[in-house]
Amino acid sequence: MNTSRITGQRRPIGYWIKHLHGLVESSLDDLLADQGLTRRHWQVLNVVAVDSPTLAGLDTALAPFLDDRFPSLRPFVDGLRERGWLEGAERLSLTTAGIRAHEELRRRVDTDRARLTEGISAEEYLATIDVLTRMSANLTGPGETRETRDRPSGPAGPGPIGPRLRRTETHRAGPSRPSPSNPGVPGSSPKTQEPQEERPA
């Protein structure tokens, strides 16, 4: 097992996947706690904002996040209905108040996501997603992963944390890096692309 150049620790990939998942969960839960919300509430809002799914479709889209405690997202849907943010008997959609809430929460989540990807280029992020996808495929069969097999394609998938990315030009905080257009000259290109998750967060 190779030693990490960053941490100096010898940890297998399973450790880091589990560790990072816990950090992402707790970070978003803490971020949304003042609103009485959790990461799961955010994920529901984010999927509904673009897909207008049924409850069953929502459960399928976010299946990797369900467990014995919450085998369905119905409790979170009901909570958002009570706030007046969701409507629809068959297919779910955002109310006017829900649209405003989603946009406000997205700004906060985007800030948290920027912290998560600090010092990581869009290319590095995409390469990581690619490697994890191929490793999953190695254990589930050629051309598919457990996620792509169990979840429909479309706005909410595939992938456990939503590898659908939008790239935005932003100034990177932190150490400068050599510019591809001018190798060896740190910061010669003042802007770089940061990956941001679309859904689910």
Salt bridges, closest charged atoms under 4 A:
GLU25 OE2 - ARG39 NH1 2.61
GLU25 OE1 - ARG40 NH2 2.68
ASP34 OD1 - ARG108 NH2 3.00
GLU103 OE2 - HIS102 ND1 3.60
ASP110 OD1 - ARG106 NH1 3.67
ASP110 OD2 - ARG166 NH2 3.08
ASP112 OD2 - ARG113 NH1 3.65
ASP112 OD1 - ARG115 NH2 3.21
GLU123 OE2 - ARG167 NH1 3.89
GLU124 OE1 - ARG177 NH1 3.34
ASP130 OD2 - ARG134 NH2 2.92
GLU144 OE2 - ARG149 NH1 3.88
GLU147 OE1 - ARG151 NH1 3.46
ASP150 OD1 - ARG149 NE 3.51
GLU194 OE2 - ARG172 NH1 2.91
GLU197 OE2 - ARG113 NE 3.43
GLU198 OE2 - ARG166 NE 3.18
GLU198 OE1 - ARG199 NH1 3.46
